């Protein structure tokens, strides 16, 4: 079998048929579509069963309880038979030839382990905008892709990946949100080459996305990044991490920038959080800050106001409050 597509589903009934129809129309027919119902409470599970009854390429897994995106995808990953694996969110869809385009790109490049799809954002008014790839080359190394992914996601994480690599590095299900980003970083890091295909992924933009909501879950990234740091350290100890010292240094800088960005988000929206929630957020910063390895951060960053890596929350908060106030009043930018 050439390709397996994993689709984790949780209460996406309004968009699910469009997603599944795009799979059914794929011009690459030698495919397996594994749909994981993450204990949906709407009609999503019934819709999945309907498609599985009509098309043998669809397989449905019904989880007994809601476990989150990463755990749901891992359940499907265990059943994957395709030479390559893709993921498709249940509110998104693919162009009819997306899988064929990506698969043929990989077969033309036998040293490549990942083929990126073209990414089109689709907005509620049906306007679209394409994700701009900063790379002019048709292929890059895995390490280059890793660096682009930790540089404010200059490269996205929607791709066709060799099954052996994906099963070696399944989804990080230690955190409810953002943890799938860790898996993407690991995939890039351990890929020999990453190539760019013309297969199109349509990415629906709507307010239900966790990354667009003002909730405590926005701060899950702090723990997800810590989990990734520990994974990299374990990989280095086992001798499985190429250029280990450089990679860990690069990731720690990325992690610190995310800490500062997380406080910036909090500062902008602090009035939306209750006093109890504000204390919970402060507690998360208190747990994360002492673990930042200041020796790994570049000197230019450590000396930059707003980014000085204080390990004590009181000093960090004083710096960030002033930095954020100046950012809003001296150099105002749109809200996150």
Secondary structure by P-SEA (a helix, b strand, c coil): ccbbbbbbbccccccaaaaaaaaaacccccbbbbbbccccccaaaaaaaaaaaacccbbbbbbcccccaaaaaaaaaaaccccbbbbbccccccccaaaaaaaaaaaacccccbbbcbbbbbcccccccccccccccccccaaaaaaaaaccccccccccccaaaaaacccccccccaaaaaaaaaaaaaccccccccbbbbbbbccccccccccccccaaaaaaaaaaaaaaaaaaaccccaaaaaaaaaaaaaaaaaaaaaaaaaaccccccaaaaaaaaaaaaacccccccccccccccccccccccccaaaaaaaaaaaaaaaacccccccc
